[in-house]
Amino acid sequence: MSSPVIAALRRYTHAESPTGDPAALAALAGMLEADASAAGLHTAREEHPTGDHLIWTLPARDVPGGPPVLLLTHYDTVWPVGTLAGLPWTVDGDVIRGPGVYDTKAGIAALLAAVTAVAGRPHPELRIVVVADEEIGSPTAAGLVEAEARRAGAVLGLEPPHPGGDLKTGRRGSTRARIEVTGVEAHAALDPEAGANAIDELVDQLLRVRELGAGRPVLVNTGVIAGGGRTNVVAGAAHADLGLRFADPEDERVVLGELAALRAIRPRATVGTRLLSHRPTWQPGEAGARLLARVAAVAAGIGQDLGGRPADGAADTNTAGSLGRPTVDGLAPRGGGAHARTEWVSVAGIAERVALLTALLGDRDGLA
């Protein structure tokens, strides 16, 4: 394994970058942009107050014109600044540990090494989107990802692979929704009937939510509840945040429709639902199967045995795959422990992915 890739991963890991921390994200973004420019990429940004999305381009060289290959990754992590104090960067044989090494800073390091390798050789147009809020569902990046996916001939995701390194060919739909209740405040002892308790209304709505998608393989998890303020005041506002997972687009359509149709039980209460983030269900299809076959053939040409299958987790490739674009994910290096203090990435796996990505990006037969 060439030391520059490991050195780059070490720098990225020490630049802690939790979602929603614009200062921390900006520090890493500057580092990544400098490395992208050094690799030959043209760099731009889509600015957002909570963190900028990075857009990198490598114009086609000595290959017939055609749609670009889009690569999707992200530079935010689930780890708050200061995590390194208890989860430091370490290298022990084949195992590298540290916050974000597996999900997915090793993927960025491997990708930039591959781009460096192909920059002077024939290759198609490459478009790379590095998202700043992927770990919370990409609420500000969804439009950018969709626009780039619609014009791409093939989409490659740089999320972690299945255990062992196989790629991901489909993903469950994932939606974060908020039920918001407005009640009427009143003195809880002197005039309770003048009020409408938003918390009581929310509890009744959550009982309804339990029945959403009845008989369908849908996961509905109530993850956050908040409301009210004082025990002697009838609560005037309350909300609950839900996490929903779908295996089938029709289930998704039905359940989200039922959620949007919730109405207040109490005459003076109001209930509304809004989506905090939405990643549509990506089911395996013929376009993705053809792309997987091509990726597997390229891998076989460099001595790697590679397969693929759907995954339960969601990512930005949900958007591309749900549009019918040829999409595979899981091209970051193998490892384990995503979002856990056991997080690690394989040194050998990094070398494998640099070799594979270099072969894919320079594939003369084309992925698109």
ZAMARGU-4260 file (C-alpha; in steps of 0.2 Angstrom, whole numbers, plus 5000, padded with zeros to 4 digits):
<rodrens>
0) 5000/5000/5000 | 5007/5017/4995 | 5010/5028/5010 | 5002/5043/5002 | 4985/5036/5003
5) 4987/5031/5021 | 4994/5048/5025 | 4979/5056/5017 | 4967/5046/5027 | 4976/5050/5043
10) 4975/5069/5039 | 4956/5067/5035 | 4953/5057/5051 | 4962/5070/5062 | 4951/5083/5054
15) 4935/5078/5063 | 4919/5083/5053 | 4903/5079/5062 | 4887/5083/5052 | 4880/5101/5056
20) 4897/5108/5062 | 4900/5121/5048 | 4917/5126/5055 | 4924/5108/5056 | 4917/5103/5039
25) 4924/5119/5031 | 4942/5114/5038 | 4941/5097/5030 | 4933/5103/5014 | 4948/5115/5011
30) 4959/5100/5014 | 4949/5089/5002 | 4948/5103/4989 | 4967/5105/4989 | 4970/5086/4987
35) 4957/5086/4973 | 4965/5100/4963 | 4982/5091/4965 | 4974/5075/4958 | 4969/5085/4942
40) 4950/5089/4947 | 4941/5105/4944 | 4933/5110/4960 | 4917/5119/4964 | 4905/5120/4979
45) 4886/5122/4982 | 4886/5132/4998 | 4875/5129/5013 | 4875/5136/5031 | 4877/5119/5038
50) 4891/5113/5027 | 4895/5115/5008 | 4894/5101/4996 | 4909/5098/4985 | 4908/5096/4966
55) 4923/5090/4957 | 4925/5087/4938 | 4938/5078/4927 | 4934/5081/4909 | 4935/5067/4897
60) 4951/5062/4889 | 4954/5053/4873 | 4937/5043/4874 | 4921/5046/4863 | 4909/5058/4870
65) 4895/5052/4881 | 4887/5055/4898 | 4898/5057/4913 | 4901/5044/4927 | 4895/5050/4943
70) 4903/5046/4960 | 4894/5049/4976 | 4903/5050/4993 | 4902/5061/5009 | 4914/5069/5021
75) 4903/5071/5036 | 4903/5058/5050 | 4892/5054/5065 | 4907/5058/5077 | 4907/5074/5087
80) 4923/5084/5088 | 4933/5077/5102 | 4930/5059/5098 | 4948/5057/5093 | 4953/5059/5112
85) 4945/5042/5116 | 4945/5034/5099 | 4962/5039/5092 | 4970/5035/5075 | 4979/5019/5076
90) 4987/5007/5064 | 4989/4989/5069 | 4994/4977/5055 | 4980/4977/5043 | 4968/4987/5054
95) 4966/5006/5054 | 4955/5013/5068 | 4948/5031/5070 | 4932/5040/5069 | 4926/5040/5051
100) 4939/5029/5044 | 4927/5016/5037 | 4912/5028/5034 | 4919/5034/5023 | 4935/5044/5023
105) 4945/5029/5017 | 4933/5029/5002 | 4938/5047/4998 | 4956/5044/5000 | 4955/5029/4988
110) 4945/5038/4976 | 4958/5053/4975 | 4972/5041/4973 | 4963/5033/4958 | 4959/5049/4950
115) 4977/5054/4952 | 4982/5038/4943 | 4970/5040/4928 | 4971/5059/4926 | 4984/5058/4912
120) 4976/5042/4903 | 4961/5040/4893 | 4945/5041/4904 | 4927/5047/4902 | 4920/5063/4910
125) 4920/5061/4929 | 4908/5070/4941 | 4911/5068/4959 | 4899/5074/4973 | 4905/5075/4991
130) 4890/5078/5002 | 4891/5087/5019 | 4875/5080/5027 | 4874/5062/5021 | 4873/5055/5039
135) 4856/5064/5042 | 4848/5059/5026 | 4856/5073/5014 | 4842/5085/5017 | 4851/5099/5008
140) 4860/5088/4995 | 4845/5079/4988 | 4842/5091/4974 | 4860/5091/4969 | 4862/5072/4969
145) 4846/5070/4959 | 4851/5083/4946 | 4868/5075/4944 | 4861/5057/4943 | 4849/5062/4930
150) 4863/5067/4918 | 4875/5052/4922 | 4877/5037/4912 | 4883/5027/4927 | 4883/5030/4946
155) 4896/5023/4958 | 4893/5025/4977 | 4908/5026/4988 | 4899/5020/5004 | 4906/5005/5013
160) 4903/4988/5005 | 4895/4972/5012 | 4906/4963/5024 | 4920/4955/5014 | 4919/4969/5000
165) 4904/4964/4989 | 4895/4979/4982 | 4877/4985/4985 | 4864/4984/4971 | 4849/4991/4980
170) 4844/4999/4996 | 4828/5001/5007 | 4819/5018/5007 | 4823/5029/5022 | 4812/5043/5027
175) 4814/5055/5043 | 4797/5063/5046 | 4791/5074/5060 | 4773/5075/5067 | 4770/5092/5074
180) 4755/5096/5085 | 4749/5113/5090 | 4737/5114/5105 | 4730/5128/5116 | 4739/5133/5132
185) 4729/5135/5148 | 4731/5134/5167 | 4731/5115/5170 | 4722/5117/5187 | 4711/5132/5186
190) 4705/5131/5168 | 4711/5115/5160 | 4695/5114/5148 | 4700/5130/5140 | 4716/5121/5133
195) 4720/5108/5121 | 4734/5097/5126 | 4747/5095/5112 | 4756/5081/5121 | 4740/5071/5123
200) 4735/5074/5105 | 4753/5068/5100 | 4751/5052/5110 | 4735/5048/5102 | 4743/5051/5085
205) 4757/5040/5089 | 4745/5026/5093 | 4738/5029/5075 | 4756/5028/5068 | 4758/5011/5075
210) 4745/5005/5063 | 4753/5013/5048 | 4757/5000/5035 | 4748/4987/5044 | 4752/4970/5035
215) 4766/4978/5026 | 4785/4975/5029 | 4788/4993/5035 | 4798/4998/5049 | 4792/5013/5059
220) 4802/5019/5074 | 4798/5034/5085 | 4815/5041/5089 | 4812/5058/5097 | 4797/5065/5107
225) 4797/5083/5114 | 4784/5096/5119 | 4776/5106/5133 | 4786/5115/5146 | 4778/5116/5163
230) 4767/5104/5173 | 4755/5117/5177 | 4752/5123/5159 | 4742/5113/5146 | 4755/5109/5133
235) 4753/5121/5118 | 4765/5111/5106 | 4773/5094/5104 | 4782/5084/5091 | 4789/5067/5087
240) 4802/5062/5074 | 4799/5045/5065 | 4812/5034/5056 | 4803/5024/5042 | 4811/5010/5031
245) 4803/5003/5016 | 4808/4988/5005 | 4795/4992/4991 | 4790/5008/4983 | 4772/5005/4984
250) 4773/5002/5003 | 4782/5019/5003 | 4769/5028/4994 | 4755/5021/5004 | 4763/5024/5021
255) 4769/5041/5017 | 4752/5045/5011 | 4744/5039/5027 | 4756/5049/5037 | 4752/5065/5027
260) 4734/5062/5030 | 4734/5062/5049 | 4722/5074/5057 | 4719/5080/5074 | 4707/5071/5086
265) 4704/5086/5097 | 4693/5101/5090 | 4706/5114/5094 | 4722/5105/5090 | 4730/5104/5074
270) 4742/5091/5067 | 4754/5092/5053 | 4767/5081/5045 | 4783/5086/5036 | 4798/5076/5029
275) 4815/5080/5037 | 4824/5069/5024 | 4818/5057/5011 | 4828/5044/5002 | 4817/5034/4990
280) 4817/5015/4989 | 4830/5008/4977 | 4826/4991/4970 | 4838/4981/4960 | 4834/4982/4941
285) 4842/4977/4924 | 4852/4993/4922 | 4860/4990/4939 | 4863/4972/4935 | 4872/4976/4919
290) 4883/4989/4928 | 4887/4976/4942 | 4892/4964/4928 | 4904/4976/4920 | 4911/4981/4937
295) 4914/4963/4941 | 4922/4960/4924 | 4934/4974/4927 | 4938/4967/4944 | 4941/4950/4937
300) 4953/4958/4925 | 4964/4963/4939 | 4962/4947/4949 | 4948/4952/4961 | 4932/4942/4964
305) 4918/4954/4967 | 4899/4951/4969 | 4884/4962/4974 | 4867/4961/4983 | 4855/4973/4990
310) 4858/4982/5007 | 4846/4987/5021 | 4854/5004/5025 | 4851/5020/5015 | 4863/5032/5006
315) 4863/5045/4992 | 4863/5031/4979 | 4845/5028/4984 | 4841/5043/4974 | 4851/5038/4958
320) 4845/5020/4959 | 4826/5025/4961 | 4828/5035/4945 | 4832/5020/4936 | 4850/5025/4933
325) 4863/5011/4932 | 4870/5012/4950 | 4881/5001/4962 | 4887/5006/4979 | 4899/5000/4992
330) 4915/5004/4982 | 4924/5011/4998 | 4937/4999/5006 | 4931/4984/5017 | 4932/4985/5035
335) 4918/4986/5049 | 4910/4994/5064 | 4901/5009/5055 | 4895/5021/5068 | 4902/5011/5082
340) 4918/5013/5092 | 4925/4997/5084 | 4925/5006/5067 | 4940/5000/5057 | 4946/4999/5039
345) 4958/4987/5031 | 4975/4992/5024 | 4974/4979/5011 | 4956/4983/5007 | 4962/5001/5003
350) 4975/4995/4991 | 4961/4983/4983 | 4949/4998/4981 | 4962/5010/4974 | 4967/4997/4961
355) 4948/4993/4957 | 4943/5012/4955 | 4959/5015/4945 | 4953/5001/4933 | 4935/5007/4933
360) 4938/5025/4930 | 4950/5021/4916 | 4940/5007/4908 | 4941/5010/4889 | 4925/5000/4886
365) 4916/5012/4897 | 4904/5010/4912 | 4891/5022/4905
</rodrens>
